[in-house]
Amino acid sequence: AQIIDPGDCDPKHERHVIRAATDIILAPNYLNDEEIQHLIKVSSGKFQPTKIMSAGINGNVSDLKCKSSKMRTSHGAQLQYSQDPMVAQIEQKVATLAGMDINHLERLVMVKYEPGQEYKIHHDGDWRPMTVFIYLTDVADGDDGETFFPNLDIKIRPRKGCAVVWNNTIKSKDRQ
């Protein structure tokens, strides 16, 4: 797979679009060190094994359940909506980047991966139309840990402060 490193992006540009079946937007340096340290601080001590949401084989939203799975071995900490002014500010930035009203934004979830942990190939489906990842640390060159888009055969290398945004659904006009 082609590895895309946000560290190679021109710093004069706020956003970089990777054209694919769905556009992937890179926003290097999206969060600053103060914001990153704050998120790490407010999530400290709250991490639990992460679970997956599954609607079963038919994919009906009414069948959606949260469960443990060997597909996902990371740990996560869910923040409260607007739990403090800086979290509220970050939520507004994320909503703006995703192009959605703040009232439609899910709670922020901090996810931590230790060496060997993973979230195997999956998709978020219609109940999460947009995904925004913001990396809080770098992954060293040569180490695993990229965000892999198998159908596009690209990997995004995590770089501290970089946001990656993509649409999880294909609009009806694009399906024709």
Secondary structure as the mmCIF struct_conf table of DSSP 4:
data_model
#
loop_
_struct_conf.conf_type_id
_struct_conf.id
_struct_conf.beg_label_comp_id
_struct_conf.beg_label_asym_id
_struct_conf.beg_label_seq_id
_struct_conf.end_label_comp_id
_struct_conf.end_label_asym_id
_struct_conf.end_label_seq_id
STRN STRN1 GLN A 2 ILE A 4
HELX_RH_3T_P HELX_RH_3T_P1 PRO A 6 ASP A 8
BEND BEND1 CYS A 9 CYS A 9
TURN_TY1_P TURN_TY1_P1 PRO A 11 LYS A 12
BEND BEND2 GLU A 14 GLU A 14
STRN STRN2 HIS A 16 ILE A 18
BEND BEND3 ALA A 20 THR A 22
STRN STRN3 ILE A 24 ALA A 27
TURN_TY1_P TURN_TY1_P2 PRO A 28 ASN A 29
BEND BEND4 LEU A 31 LEU A 31
HELX_RH_AL_P HELX_RH_AL_P1 ASP A 33 SER A 43
TURN_TY1_P TURN_TY1_P3 SER A 44 GLY A 45
STRN STRN4 GLN A 48 PRO A 49
STRN STRN5 ILE A 52 SER A 54
TURN_TY1_P TURN_TY1_P4 GLY A 56 GLY A 59
HELX_RH_3T_P HELX_RH_3T_P2 VAL A 61 ASP A 63
STRN STRN6 LYS A 65 LYS A 67
TURN_TY1_P TURN_TY1_P5 LYS A 70 MET A 71
STRN STRN7 ARG A 72 ARG A 72
STRN STRN8 HIS A 75 GLN A 78
HELX_LH_PP_P HELX_LH_PP_P1 LEU A 79 GLN A 80
TURN_TY1_P TURN_TY1_P6 TYR A 81 SER A 82
BEND BEND5 ASP A 84 ASP A 84
HELX_RH_AL_P HELX_RH_AL_P2 PRO A 85 ALA A 98
TURN_TY1_P TURN_TY1_P7 GLY A 99 GLY A 99
BEND BEND6 MET A 100 MET A 100
HELX_RH_3T_P HELX_RH_3T_P3 ILE A 102 HIS A 104
HELX_LH_PP_P HELX_LH_PP_P2 LEU A 105 LEU A 108
STRN STRN9 VAL A 109 LYS A 112
TURN_TY1_P TURN_TY1_P8 PRO A 115 GLY A 116
STRN STRN10 TYR A 119 TYR A 119
BEND BEND7 ILE A 121 ILE A 121
TURN_TY1_P TURN_TY1_P9 ASP A 126 TRP A 127
BEND BEND8 ARG A 128 ARG A 128
STRN STRN11 MET A 130 ILE A 134
BEND BEND9 LEU A 136 THR A 137
TURN_TY1_P TURN_TY1_P10 ASP A 141 GLY A 142
BEND BEND10 ASP A 143 ASP A 144
STRN STRN12 THR A 147 PHE A 149
TURN_TY1_P TURN_TY1_P11 PRO A 150 ASP A 153
STRN STRN13 ILE A 154 ILE A 156
TURN_TY1_P TURN_TY1_P12 LYS A 160 GLY A 161
STRN STRN14 ALA A 163 ASN A 167
BEND BEND11 ASN A 168 THR A 169
HELX_RH_AL_P HELX_RH_AL_P3 SER A 172 ARG A 175
#
